[in-house]
Amino acid sequence: MKWLKFTVDETLMNLNSTRDGLSTEEAQKRTLEYGKNELVEEAKAGPIRLFLGQFMDILILILIIAAVAAYYVGDTLDAIVILIVVLINAVVGFIQEYRAEKAMEKLKGLISSEAVVIRDGKEEKISAGDLTRGDVVLLEEGDNVPADMRIIESYDLLVDESALTGESLPVEKHTEAIYDDGHSPANMVFMESDISSGRGKGVVVEIGMNTEIGKIAEMIQEEDEETPLQQKIARLGKILGLLAVVVCIFVFVLEYLQGSDIVETFMTAVSLAVAAVPEGLPAILTLTLALGMQRMARSNAIVRKLLAVETLGSCNVICTDKTGTLTLNQMTVREVKVNEPEMVYTIAALCNNASISKGKVIGDPTDAALLLYAEEAGYNRSELEQKNPRLLEIPLDSTRKRMTTVNLIGKDRYILVKGAPEVLLQKCSQIEGESGICSITPVDNTKVMDDLKHMTGNALRVLGFAYRKLDPSENLSLKETLERDLIFAGLVGMMDPPRQEAKDAIAVANKAGIKVVMITGDHKDTAVAIAKEIGIVDADNVIALTGAELDLLSDQEFENMVDKVGVYARVFPEQKVRIVETLKKKGNVASMTGDGVNDAPALKKAAIGVAMGSGTDVAKESADMLLQDDNFATIVKAVREGRTIFDNIRRFVRFQLSTNIGAILTITSSSIMGLPVPFNPIQVLWINIIMDGPPAQSLGVEPPEKGVMERPPLKEEIIPRKNLIKIIVAGVVMTVGTLALYYYLLSNGTDLIKAMSMAFTVFVMYQIFNVFNCRSTHGFSNRFLLIAVASSFLLQLGVIYTPFLQGIFETTALSGVDWIIVLLIASTILVSDFLVERLLK
């Protein structure tokens, strides 16, 4: 940003412009050279392409093939169910992507539409899009800044840059050259900021996509990266797809070589393909995530993208803003050093322009804090002013660094002053001490400055208070003579206090192996003090960086230390993106919070972008999650929910794959053994439907495990090694148990229909028992699981005993003894899982 280092004349010379602006002819030439002053949106896929793109996923393609296969087998219902699942998935994905594209539209909507420029030496109003480099623009109170400009004239110019920089207070602007890159250069104004008060002139130095907000626009248009869950599901889909194809071909060839009917062989292979693919997975995944979203919404966390729910569970770094998120966003008096409290309360109430309306404090945050401080001690401003009316006010400004009022107290006039302590002390000749009012000594001065140093060291904003009684002869119109021979009354320190719930939440995050990093626009000392108080950093081991210090580090140097930094102060938008990218390079799953336009690129780049509910629309549209209460504790609650959801995804994947592997091994093994296939195609599809339904879905709403927030974030696949062993063992147990019973029955002369009915039922009962292996260790608190198990059992009874369904499924009724045998064999899945669990410990 070279412009801030140039004087006004140097700036105009470099831009080949003057204080009277450009000529119309020159402006038109420059518009042709530099283009329009507007944000350019990259070409995006239209709604149709966006929708069709939802089907370009390996698991979705396999499901479509499975649906076609199910239709040819004759199971139209299953085909319809699968296609409905695919369609719901596509619609949900389309809505999410379509909404994500709205961030750029929101950003474009912020830009000013008109500007007053000087062209040909005359003032004229033009479209902001027609501005070009070198144009001189008039800035008035209430205007929206239409481009990036170097200030060339300033008259008490204050600019609100909160949406762009995150700083809540208006920034004073001037014309002097600056030789170090401040957080917000005081001689520059940027597109999308607002003129709070005063007036001035600026010369346009950058337009359109070259402005600071243009750079942000470019960053938020980058493609979203896949979430960890998307990557894991994609890998799982490829494995299952390959497995399904290989097994189907193998079974088809084997059955054909054994002389089986080719149509029957084809139907068996196709039904096996349907069994091999967990078509219920996308539906249960969507349902589980959607229910998680609802639970989060009740805790003030609105999730905008389904898959973001799970990603929260993998999060191991939370980068959070300070003001309003970790703190209350309300200045509060924290420490005082006064000898005459009554006089300090009086000054705090009367030398103050804040007010209370309908229970809310209105006014400058510092004045508001002092007003409440006085109010709590019984010094109500409105009541005091009725008794002690204000006769004069000398307002605060950046040069004087103090505010003064003259009030009538009793029959005497008193001058009341508050301001920067070091400035105020120079105006004082006396001090209020323990023994009354006496002359200030060097010892007194040292004591006050030591107190000041101690308080500022604790990141407090400190004001001094002073007063004196005016002589009757003193003229109030001679303002410059009033602030003399003051009596120093004391110091009051204020800060935006941390939220207690944020402190508790950080303790929970630390236990959960999640590193919390503060990124703020505040001063470094203030940020570090808050970070120490709430437990983000250790009191004796603090690594904090400012934006300027960060710029001095090479990428490799920063990468080496990024895991150790706990606080970042006074950072720019591109620096936030750099922080997120570096954390990701080190293998972290990082969450980023923000509320301003400046935060949008980092929100989009982070694995989880978290916008404040009170933030800008651009930030909200770029984020994955919104905090309605702007509270850090809500993020930690969301992480807990995310971990629970990921655990539940693992549960139903384990359950479904156990079923799929059991079915594949059973059918394949029977073919190898030369036995008739124990399940006909419709029975295979029934196993798939009944197991993809209530039992699997109920596992998606299991309660959290005990200690879910006392373990480090999981970086494993959806099927970790332990679960993979359990899945394989479960599949083998189902296969051995089912085929052993089937072979025994056929060997003893049982008719094929009865043997198949027994094998079919024992396999279904294996699944019902296996649900309990996959549930959480939280006991039987999930009533949906019990209802699901009961429903599945009743449905199986219907298939076995209802004459109409017996004809469709080719089953026959079972006796009481048959059921005892079935239940005893199926219960071995519980024993095997118990033994595996003990062996793997």
C-alpha positions in Angstrom: 0.0 0.0 0.0 2.4 2.6 -1.3 0.0 5.5 -1.3 0.0 6.0 2.4 3.7 6.9 2.3 3.2 9.7 -0.2 2.4 13.3 0.6 -0.7 14.7 -1.0 1.3 16.4 -3.7 3.3 13.3 -4.4 0.1 11.2 -4.6 -1.5 13.6 -7.1 1.7 13.7 -9.1 1.9 9.9 -9.3 -1.7 9.7 -10.4 -1.2 12.6 -12.9 -4.1 14.4 -11.3 -4.8 17.7 -9.5 -6.9 19.0 -6.5 -9.4 20.1 -9.2 -9.7 16.5 -10.4 -9.7 15.2 -14.0 -11.2 16.5 -17.1 -14.2 14.6 -18.5 -12.1 13.6 -21.6 -9.2 12.3 -19.4 -11.7 10.4 -17.2 -13.1 8.6 -20.2 -9.7 7.6 -21.4 -8.8 6.2 -18.0 -12.1 4.2 -17.9 -11.1 2.6 -21.2 -7.7 1.8 -19.7 -8.6 0.7 -16.2 -12.2 -0.5 -16.7 -15.3 0.2 -14.7 -15.3 0.7 -11.0 -17.3 -2.5 -10.2 -16.8 -5.9 -8.7 -16.5 -8.6 -11.4 -18.2 -12.0 -10.8 -16.6 -15.1 -12.2 -18.7 -17.1 -14.6 -20.5 -19.7 -12.6 -22.4 -22.9 -13.6 -26.1 -22.2 -14.1 -28.8 -23.8 -12.0 -29.3 -26.8 -14.4 -25.5 -27.6 -14.5 -25.3 -27.1 -10.8 -28.2 -29.6 -10.3 -26.9 -32.2 -12.7 -23.4 -31.9 -11.1 -24.9 -33.4 -7.9 -25.1 -36.8 -9.6 -21.4 -36.9 -10.5 -20.4 -38.8 -7.4 -19.3 -42.4 -7.3 -21.7 -43.5 -4.6 -24.6 -41.8 -6.3 -23.8 -43.4 -9.6 -23.6 -46.8 -8.0 -27.0 -46.2 -6.4 -28.5 -45.3 -9.8 -27.1 -48.5 -11.2 -28.5 -50.4 -8.2 -32.0 -48.8 -8.8 -31.9 -49.9 -12.5 -30.9 -53.4 -11.4 -33.6 -53.6 -8.8 -36.2 -52.6 -11.4 -35.0 -55.4 -13.8 -35.1 -57.9 -10.9 -38.7 -56.9 -10.5 -38.5 -55.0 -7.3 -40.0 -51.7 -8.5 -40.6 -50.5 -4.9 -36.9 -50.7 -4.0 -35.9 -49.0 -7.3 -38.3 -46.1 -6.5 -36.9 -45.8 -2.9 -33.3 -45.7 -4.1 -34.1 -43.0 -6.8 -36.0 -40.9 -4.2 -32.9 -41.1 -1.9 -30.7 -40.0 -4.8 -33.1 -37.2 -5.7 -33.3 -35.9 -2.1 -29.5 -35.9 -1.9 -29.2 -34.0 -5.2 -31.8 -31.4 -4.1 -30.1 -30.8 -0.7 -26.7 -30.5 -2.4 -28.0 -28.1 -5.0 -29.7 -25.8 -2.4 -26.4 -25.6 -0.5 -24.3 -24.8 -3.5 -26.8 -22.3 -4.9 -27.0 -20.5 -1.6 -23.2 -20.4 -1.4 -23.1 -18.4 -4.6 -25.1 -15.6 -3.0 -22.1 -14.3 -1.0 -20.8 -12.4 -4.1 -24.2 -10.9 -4.8 -24.5 -9.7 -1.2 -21.0 -8.1 -1.5 -21.9 -6.3 -4.8 -25.1 -5.0 -3.1 -23.0 -3.2 -0.5 -21.2 -0.9 -3.1 -22.2 2.7 -3.3 -24.2 3.6 -6.4 -23.3 7.3 -6.7 -20.4 9.7 -6.0 -19.8 13.4 -6.1 -16.6 14.2 -8.1 -14.8 17.2 -9.4 -14.6 17.0 -13.2 -13.5 20.0 -15.3 -13.1 21.9 -12.1 -16.8 21.5 -11.2 -18.7 19.3 -8.8 -21.0 16.7 -10.3 -22.8 13.6 -9.2 -22.0 10.5 -11.3 -22.5 6.7 -11.0 -19.9 5.2 -8.8 -19.1 2.7 -11.5 -17.8 5.5 -13.7 -15.1 6.6 -11.2 -11.5 6.1 -12.3 -8.0 6.4 -10.9 -7.2 10.1 -10.3 -10.7 11.2 -9.8 -11.2 13.6 -6.8 -14.3 12.7 -4.7 -16.1 14.8 -2.1 -16.8 12.9 1.1 -19.6 14.1 3.4 -21.2 12.7 6.6 -23.4 9.7 5.7 -21.7 8.9 2.4 -20.6 5.4 1.5 -17.0 5.5 0.2 -17.2 4.4 -3.5 -13.5 3.4 -4.1 -10.1 3.2 -2.4 -8.8 6.8 -1.9 -5.9 8.8 -0.4 -7.3 11.6 1.7 -6.2 15.0 0.3 -8.4 17.2 2.6 -9.9 16.4 6.0 -12.1 18.4 8.3 -12.8 16.3 11.4 -13.3 13.3 9.2 -14.3 10.1 11.0 -14.9 6.9 9.0 -16.7 3.7 10.1 -14.6 0.8 8.8 -16.1 -1.8 11.0 -17.5 -4.0 8.2 -14.1 -4.0 6.5 -11.6 -4.1 9.3 -13.6 -5.3 12.3 -12.8 -2.2 14.4 -16.0 -1.0 16.1 -15.1 2.6 16.7 -14.9 5.2 13.8 -11.3 6.0 12.7 -10.1 9.6 12.4 -8.6 10.4 9.0 -6.0 13.0 8.0 -3.8 14.0 5.1 -0.3 13.4 6.5 2.0 10.8 5.0 2.5 7.6 7.1 5.8 5.7 7.0 4.7 2.5 8.8 1.8 0.3 7.8 -0.7 0.9 10.6 -3.6 -1.4 11.1 -5.9 1.0 9.3 -3.9 3.8 7.6 -5.2 7.1 8.8 -4.7 8.8 5.4 -6.6 6.2 3.4 -10.3 5.4 3.0 -11.6 2.2 1.5 -14.5 1.2 -0.6 -17.6 0.1 1.4 -16.7 2.1 4.5 -19.0 4.9 5.7 -18.3 8.5 6.6 -19.5 8.9 10.3 -18.9 12.6 10.6 -16.9 15.5 9.2 -16.1 16.0 5.6 -13.1 15.8 3.2 -11.8 15.0 -0.2 -10.1 11.9 -1.5 -8.3 11.1 -4.7 -9.1 7.6 -6.2 -6.1 5.3 -6.1 -7.7 2.0 -6.8 -11.0 0.9 -8.4 -13.1 -2.3 -8.8 -11.3 -5.6 -8.2 -8.0 -3.8 -7.3 -9.6 -2.2 -4.2 -9.3 -3.9 -0.8 -12.9 -5.1 -1.0 -12.2 -6.2 -4.6 -9.4 -8.5 -3.3 -11.9 -9.9 -0.8 -14.4 -10.5 -3.6 -11.8 -12.4 -5.5 -11.0 -14.6 -2.5 -14.6 -15.5 -1.7 -15.2 -16.7 -5.3 -12.7 -19.5 -5.0 -14.1 -23.1 -5.1 -15.1 -24.7 -1.8 -12.9 -27.6 -0.8 -14.3 -30.9 0.1 -15.0 -31.5 3.7 -13.3 -34.4 5.5 -16.6 -36.3 5.5 -17.0 -35.8 1.7 -13.5 -37.2 1.2 -14.1 -40.2 3.4 -17.6 -41.0 1.9 -16.0 -40.7 -1.6 -13.3 -43.2 -0.7 -15.8 -45.6 0.9 -18.0 -45.3 -2.2 -15.2 -46.3 -4.6 -14.2 -49.3 -2.4 -17.9 -50.5 -2.2 -18.4 -49.9 -5.9 -15.4 -52.0 -6.8 -16.3 -54.7 -4.3 -19.9 -54.9 -5.7 -18.7 -55.3 -9.3 -16.1 -57.9 -8.5 -18.4 -60.0 -6.4 -21.3 -59.9 -8.9 -19.1 -61.0 -11.7 -17.6 -63.8 -9.6 -21.0 -65.1 -8.5 -22.5 -64.8 -12.0 -19.6 -66.8 -13.6 -19.6 -69.4 -10.8 -23.3 -70.0 -10.9 -23.3 -70.1 -14.7 -20.4 -72.7 -14.7 -22.4 -74.8 -12.2 -25.2 -75.0 -14.8 -27.7 -72.7 -13.0 -30.5 -71.1 -15.0 -28.9 -68.0 -16.7 -31.9 -65.7 -15.8 -31.9 -66.9 -12.2 -28.1 -66.5 -12.1 -28.4 -62.9 -13.4 -31.1 -62.0 -10.9 -29.0 -63.4 -8.1 -26.0 -61.4 -9.2 -28.0 -58.3 -9.5 -29.7 -58.7 -6.1 -26.2 -59.3 -4.7 -25.1 -56.0 -6.3 -28.0 -54.2 -4.6 -27.0 -55.9 -1.3 -23.4 -54.9 -1.7 -24.2 -51.2 -2.0 -25.5 -49.5 1.1 -28.1 -47.4 -0.7 -29.6 -46.3 2.6 -26.3 -44.6 3.5 -26.9 -41.2 1.8 -30.5 -41.1 3.2 -29.4 -41.9 6.8 -26.4 -39.6 6.4 -28.7 -36.8 5.4 -31.2 -37.6 8.1 -28.5 -37.7 10.8 -27.0 -34.4 9.7 -30.4 -32.8 9.4 -31.4 -33.9 13.0 -28.0 -32.6 14.2 -28.8 -29.2 12.5 -32.1 -29.0 14.4 -30.4 -29.7 17.7 -27.8 -27.1 17.0 -30.4 -24.6 16.0 -32.0 -25.0 19.5 -28.5 -24.0 20.9 -28.3 -20.9 18.7 -26.0 -22.4 16.1 -27.6 -22.3 12.6 -25.8 -24.6 10.2 -26.1 -23.6 6.6 -24.3 -26.6 5.0 -25.2 -30.1 6.1 -21.7 -31.6 5.9 -20.4 -28.8 8.1 -22.1 -30.5 11.0 -19.8 -33.4 10.9 -16.7 -31.4 10.1 -17.1 -29.6 13.4 -16.4 -33.0 15.1 -13.0 -33.2 13.4 -12.1 -29.6 14.3 -8.9 -29.3 16.3 -8.2 -25.6 16.0 -10.8 -22.8 16.6 -9.7 -19.3 15.5 -12.0 -16.9 17.2 -12.6 -13.2 17.3 -12.4 -11.5 20.7 -15.0 -8.7 20.8 -18.5 -10.0 21.5 -17.5 -13.6 21.1 -15.1 -14.1 23.9 -16.1 -10.9 25.6 -19.4 -9.2 26.3 -18.7 -6.3 23.8 -19.5 -3.9 26.6 -16.9 -1.7 28.3 -17.0 -2.2 32.1 -15.1 -0.6 34.9 -12.8 -3.2 36.3 -10.3 -1.4 38.6 -10.2 2.0 40.3 -7.5 4.0 42.2 -9.3 6.9 43.9 -9.2 8.6 47.2 -12.4 10.6 46.9 -15.0 8.2 45.4 -17.9 10.6 45.7 -16.2 13.2 43.5 -15.2 10.5 40.9 -18.8 9.2 40.8 -20.0 12.8 40.3 -17.6 13.5 37.4 -18.4 10.1 35.8 -22.1 10.9 35.8 -22.0 14.6 34.9 -19.0 14.8 32.5 -20.7 12.2 30.3 -22.9 12.2 27.1 -24.2 8.7 27.3 -27.8 8.0 28.4 -30.0 5.1 29.4 -33.2 4.6 27.4 -35.6 1.6 28.0 -32.9 -0.2 30.0 -30.3 0.2 27.2 -27.2 2.4 27.4 -26.8 4.7 24.3 -23.6 6.4 23.5 -19.8 6.0 23.4 -18.7 2.7 25.0 -16.4 4.4 27.4 -19.0 6.9 28.5 -21.5 4.1 28.8 -19.2 2.2 31.1 -18.7 5.3 33.3 -22.4 5.9 33.4 -23.1 2.4 34.7 -20.3 2.7 37.2 -21.8 5.9 38.6 -25.4 4.5 38.4 -24.5 1.4 40.4 -23.2 3.7 43.2 -26.5 5.6 43.2 -25.3 8.6 41.0 -28.0 8.8 38.4 -27.1 11.2 35.6 -30.5 12.6 34.8 -31.3 13.2 38.5 -27.9 14.8 39.1 -28.2 17.1 36.1 -31.6 18.4 37.3 -29.9 19.5 40.5 -26.6 20.3 38.9 -27.3 21.7 35.4 -24.5 21.8 32.8 -23.4 25.3 32.0 -20.6 24.5 29.4 -19.1 21.6 27.6 -15.7 21.4 25.9 -15.9 18.2 23.9 -13.3 15.4 23.7 -11.0 15.4 20.6 -7.9 13.6 19.6 -5.7 16.6 20.3 -7.0 17.6 23.7 -7.5 14.0 24.9 -10.0 15.0 27.5 -13.6 16.1 28.0 -14.7 19.0 30.2 -18.0 20.3 31.6 -18.9 23.1 33.9 -21.8 22.3 36.2 -23.6 24.3 38.9 -23.3 22.3 42.1 -25.2 24.0 44.9 -24.4 27.7 44.4 -20.9 27.2 43.0 -19.7 26.4 39.5 -17.4 23.4 39.2 -15.2 22.4 36.3 -15.3 18.6 35.9 -12.7 16.9 33.6 -12.0 13.3 32.5 -9.3 12.3 30.0 -5.8 10.7 29.4 -4.1 10.6 32.9 -0.7 11.8 31.6 -2.3 14.8 30.0 -4.6 15.5 32.9 -1.8 15.4 35.5 -0.1 18.3 33.7 -3.2 20.4 34.3 -3.3 19.5 38.1 -1.6 21.4 40.9 -3.4 19.6 43.7 -4.4 16.1 44.6 -7.2 14.5 46.6 -5.3 12.5 49.3 -6.1 10.5 52.4 -5.7 13.7 54.5 -7.7 15.9 52.2 -6.6 18.2 49.3 -2.9 19.1 49.1 -0.3 20.2 46.6 0.9 17.6 44.2 4.5 16.4 44.9 6.9 14.4 42.7 6.1 11.4 44.9 2.4 11.8 44.1 3.2 12.0 40.4 5.3 8.9 40.5 2.6 7.0 42.5 -0.1 8.0 39.9 2.1 7.0 37.0 2.9 3.6 38.7 -0.8 3.0 39.2 -1.4 3.9 35.6 1.4 1.5 34.4 0.0 -1.3 36.5 -3.6 -0.8 35.1 -2.5 -0.5 31.5 -0.4 -3.6 32.0 -3.6 -5.4 32.7 -5.0 -4.2 29.3 -7.3 -1.7 31.0 -8.3 1.6 29.3 -7.6 4.1 32.0 -9.0 7.6 32.4 -8.0 10.2 34.9 -10.5 12.4 36.8 -10.0 16.0 38.0 -12.0 19.0 39.1 -12.0 22.4 40.8 -14.4 25.0 42.1 -14.4 28.1 39.8 -14.0 31.6 41.1 -17.2 33.7 40.7 -15.2 36.2 38.6 -14.0 33.5 36.0 -15.5 34.0 32.5 -16.8 30.7 30.9 -16.3 32.1 27.4 -12.5 32.0 28.0 -12.4 28.2 27.8 -8.6 27.9 27.4 -8.1 29.4 30.9 -10.6 27.1 32.8 -8.6 23.9 32.7 -5.8 24.9 35.2 -4.9 24.3 38.8 -7.2 21.2 38.8 -7.5 18.7 41.7 -6.6 15.2 40.7 -9.3 12.8 42.0 -8.2 9.4 40.8 -8.0 6.7 38.0 -10.6 4.5 36.6 -9.7 1.4 34.5 -12.1 -0.2 32.0 -12.2 -3.1 29.6 -14.5 -5.3 27.7 -14.8 -8.2 30.2 -14.6 -11.8 29.1 -17.8 -14.0 29.1 -17.7 -16.5 31.9 -19.3 -19.1 29.6 -16.5 -18.5 27.1 -13.9 -19.2 29.8 -15.7 -22.4 30.7 -16.0 -23.4 27.1 -12.3 -22.9 26.5 -11.5 -25.2 29.4 -13.8 -27.8 27.7 -12.1 -27.2 24.3 -8.6 -27.7 25.9 -9.7 -31.0 27.5 -11.0 -32.1 24.1 -7.7 -31.5 22.4 -8.9 -28.4 20.6 -6.5 -25.4 20.4 -8.2 -22.0 20.7 -6.6 -19.1 18.9 -7.6 -15.5 19.3 -7.5 -13.3 16.1 -8.5 -9.7 16.8 -8.2 -6.2 15.5 -7.4 -5.0 19.0 -4.1 -3.9 20.5 -1.7 -6.8 21.2 -1.5 -6.1 25.0 -5.3 -6.0 25.3 -5.6 -9.3 23.4 -2.9 -11.1 25.4 -4.4 -9.9 28.7 -7.8 -11.3 27.8 -6.3 -14.5 26.4 -4.5 -15.1 29.7 -7.6 -14.4 31.7 -9.8 -16.9 29.8 -7.2 -19.6 29.4 -6.3 -19.4 25.7 -2.6 -19.0 26.6 -0.5 -19.8 29.6 0.4 -16.8 31.7 4.2 -17.6 31.5 4.3 -18.8 27.9 2.6 -16.5 25.4 3.4 -16.4 21.7 1.5 -13.5 20.2 1.9 -11.9 16.7 0.7 -8.6 15.2 -0.2 -8.4 11.6 3.0 -6.4 11.0 5.1 -9.1 12.7 3.4 -11.8 10.7 4.3 -10.0 7.4 8.0 -10.2 8.3 7.9 -14.0 8.6 8.5 -16.2 5.5 6.0 -19.0 4.8 8.4 -21.6 6.1 9.1 -19.6 9.3 5.4 -19.1 10.0 4.7 -22.8 9.2 7.3 -23.8 11.8 5.6 -21.7 14.6 1.9 -21.6 13.7 1.0 -24.4 16.1 2.5 -22.4 19.0 0.9 -19.0 18.4 -2.1 -18.3 20.6 -2.9 -14.7 19.8 -3.0 -12.6 16.6 -3.6 -8.8 16.9 -4.2 -6.1 14.3 -4.4 -8.4 11.3 -5.7 -7.7 7.8 -8.1 -10.0 5.8 -5.4 -11.6 3.7 -3.4 -12.3 6.8 -6.4 -14.2 8.3 -6.5 -16.3 5.1 -2.8 -16.9 5.5 -3.3 -18.1 9.0 -6.0 -20.6 8.0 -4.0 -21.9 5.0 -0.9 -22.4 7.1 -2.9 -24.3 9.8 -4.4 -26.5 7.1 -0.9 -27.2 5.7 0.1 -28.5 9.1 -2.8 -31.0 8.9 -5.2 -29.1 11.1 -9.0 -28.9 10.7 -9.5 -25.2 11.5 -12.6 -23.3 12.3 -12.7 -19.5 11.8 -15.1 -17.0 13.3 -15.9 -13.6 11.9 -18.5 -10.9 11.3 -17.2 -8.4 8.8 -16.8 -8.3 5.1 -13.1 -8.6 5.8 -13.6 -12.0 7.4 -15.4 -13.5 4.4 -12.3 -14.9 2.6 -11.1 -16.6 5.8 -14.6 -17.9 6.6 -14.8 -19.5 3.1 -11.2 -20.9 3.3 -11.6 -22.5 6.7 -12.9 -26.0 7.1 -15.7 -24.5 9.2 -16.5 -20.8 8.7 -18.5 -19.5 11.6 -20.3 -16.1 11.2 -21.8 -14.0 14.0 -25.5 -13.5 13.9 -24.9 -9.7 14.3 -22.4 -9.7 11.4 -22.7 -8.6 7.8 -24.7 -10.5 5.2 -21.4 -11.1 3.2 -19.9 -12.9 6.2 -23.1 -14.9 6.8 -23.3 -16.0 3.2 -19.6 -17.1 3.2 -19.9 -19.1 6.4 -21.0 -22.7 7.1 -22.5 -21.8 10.5 -24.1 -18.8 12.2 -24.0 -18.0 15.9 -27.2 -16.3 16.8 -25.9 -15.3 20.2 -22.3 -14.4 19.1 -21.1 -16.6 21.9 -17.9 -18.8 21.8 -19.5 -21.3 24.1 -22.0 -22.1 21.3 -19.1 -23.2 19.0 -17.9 -25.7 21.6 -21.5 -27.0 22.0 -21.6 -27.4 18.2 -18.3 -29.3 18.2 -19.7 -31.7 20.8 -22.7 -32.2 18.5 -20.4 -32.7 15.5 -18.4 -35.4 17.4 -21.6 -37.2 18.3 -22.8 -37.1 14.7 -19.5 -38.5 13.4 -19.7 -41.3 16.0 -23.2 -42.1 14.9 -22.2 -42.1 11.2 -19.6 -44.6 12.1 -22.2 -46.7 13.9 -24.6 -47.0 11.0 -21.8 -47.5 8.5 -20.5 -50.4 10.7 -23.9 -51.8 11.0 -24.7 -51.6 7.2 -21.4 -52.9 6.1 -21.7 -55.9 8.5 -25.0 -56.7 6.8 -23.6 -56.2 3.3 -20.5 -58.3 3.9 -22.6 -61.0 5.7 -24.9 -61.2 2.7 -22.1 -61.2 0.1 -20.1 -63.9 2.0 -23.2 -66.1 2.6 -24.3 -66.0 -1.1 -20.8 -66.4 -2.5 -19.9 -69.2 -0.1 -23.1 -71.1 -0.9 -22.2 -70.9 -4.6 -18.7 -72.2 -3.9 -20.1 -75.0 -1.8 -22.5 -76.0 -4.6 -25.6 -75.3 -2.4 -28.7 -73.6 -3.6 -28.5 -69.9 -2.8 -30.1 -69.5 0.6 -31.9 -66.2 -0.2 -33.9 -65.5 -3.3 -33.5 -62.1 -4.9 -36.6 -60.6 -3.2 -35.4 -61.8 0.2 -32.0 -60.2 -0.4 -33.7 -56.9 -1.2 -35.9 -57.3 1.9 -32.8 -57.7 4.1 -31.5 -54.6 2.5 -34.6 -52.5 2.9 -35.4 -53.6 6.5 -31.8 -53.0 7.6 -31.4 -49.7 5.8 -34.6 -48.6 7.4 -35.5 -48.1 11.1 -32.5 -49.9 12.8 -29.8 -48.1 10.8 -31.7 -44.8 11.1 -32.1 -45.2 14.8 -28.3 -45.5 15.2 -28.0 -42.0 13.7 -29.7 -40.5 16.7 -27.7 -42.3 19.5 -26.8 -40.1 22.5 -23.2 -38.9 22.9 -20.6 -41.2 24.4 -19.5 -40.4 27.9 -16.3 -38.3 27.7 -17.0 -37.3 24.1 -15.3 -33.9 24.9 -12.5 -35.5 26.8 -10.8 -37.1 23.9 -8.7 -35.6 21.0 -10.3 -34.9 17.7 -10.5 -38.1 15.5 -8.6 -38.0 12.2 -9.4 -41.6 11.3 -11.5 -42.9 8.4 -15.2 -43.7 8.8 -14.1 -47.3 9.2 -11.1 -47.4 11.6 -9.1 -50.5 12.0 -11.0 -51.7 15.1 -14.4 -51.3 13.4 -13.1 -53.0 10.2 -12.1 -56.1 12.3 -15.5 -56.1 14.0 -17.3 -55.7 10.6 -15.3 -58.7 9.1 -15.8 -60.9 12.2 -19.6 -60.0 12.2 -19.9 -60.9 8.5 -18.0 -64.2 9.0 -20.1 -65.1 12.1 -23.4 -64.4 10.1 -22.1 -66.4 7.2 -21.0 -69.4 9.3 -24.1 -69.4 11.4 -26.5 -69.0 8.5 -24.8 -71.6 6.2 -24.3 -74.1 9.1 -28.1 -74.1 9.9 -29.0 -74.1 6.1 -26.6 -77.0 5.4 -27.8 -79.0 8.5 -31.5 -78.6 7.5 -30.9 -79.6 3.8 -28.7 -82.6 5.0 -31.6 -83.8 7.2 -34.1 -83.8 4.4 -35.9 -80.5 5.3 -37.6 -79.1 2.2 -35.9 -76.2 0.4 -38.6 -73.6 1.2 -38.4 -74.4 5.0 -34.6 -74.4 4.9 -34.5 -71.0 3.1 -37.1 -69.5 5.5 -35.0 -70.6 8.4 -31.8 -69.2 6.8 -33.5 -66.0 5.8 -34.9 -65.5 9.3 -31.7 -66.3 11.2 -29.9 -63.8 8.9 -32.5 -61.1 9.7 -32.2 -61.8 13.4 -28.4 -61.5 13.2 -29.0 -57.9 12.0 -31.4 -57.2 14.8 -29.0 -58.4 17.4 -26.1 -56.7 15.7 -27.8 -53.3 16.1 -27.1 -53.6 19.9 -23.4 -54.2 19.1 -23.3 -50.9 17.2 -25.1 -48.7 19.6 -23.3 -46.3 22.0 -22.2 -47.4 25.5 -24.7 -44.9 27.0 -27.2 -47.6 28.0 -30.7 -47.9 26.4 -31.6 -44.2 26.4 -32.3 -44.2 22.7 -36.0 -45.2 22.6 -36.0 -44.9 18.8 -33.6 -47.9 18.7 -35.9 -50.1 20.7 -38.9 -49.0 18.5 -36.9 -49.7 15.4 -35.9 -53.2 16.6 -39.5 -54.0 17.5 -40.8 -52.8 14.2 -38.2 -54.8 12.2 -39.1 -57.9 14.2 -42.8 -57.5 13.6 -42.2 -56.9 9.9 -40.2 -60.2 9.7 -43.0 -62.0 11.5 -45.4 -60.6 8.8 -43.2 -62.0 6.0 -43.0 -65.4 7.7 -46.7 -65.8 8.8 -48.9 -63.7 6.4 -50.1 -65.9 3.6 -50.1 -63.1 1.0 -46.4 -62.2 1.9 -45.5 -65.9 2.0 -46.3 -66.1 -1.6 -44.2 -63.1 -2.6 -41.2 -64.0 -0.4 -41.5 -67.8 -0.9 -41.4 -68.4 2.9 -43.3 -70.7 5.3 -44.3 -70.5 8.9 -41.8 -71.5 11.6 -42.5 -73.4 14.8 -41.6 -72.5 18.4 -38.6 -74.9 18.3 -37.5 -73.3 15.0 -37.5 -69.9 16.7 -35.5 -71.1 19.7 -32.8 -72.5 17.2 -32.9 -69.2 15.2 -32.5 -67.0 18.3 -29.7 -69.1 19.8 -27.7 -69.0 16.6 -28.4 -65.3 15.9 -27.3 -64.4 19.5 -23.8 -65.6 18.8 -23.2 -62.2 17.1 -23.4 -60.7 20.6 -20.9 -63.2 22.0 -18.4 -62.7 19.1 -18.5 -58.9 19.4 -17.9 -59.1 23.2 -14.9 -61.4 22.6 -13.5 -59.1 19.8 -13.9 -56.1 22.0 -11.9 -57.8 24.8 -9.1 -59.0 22.4 -8.7 -55.5 20.9 -8.3 -53.7 24.2 
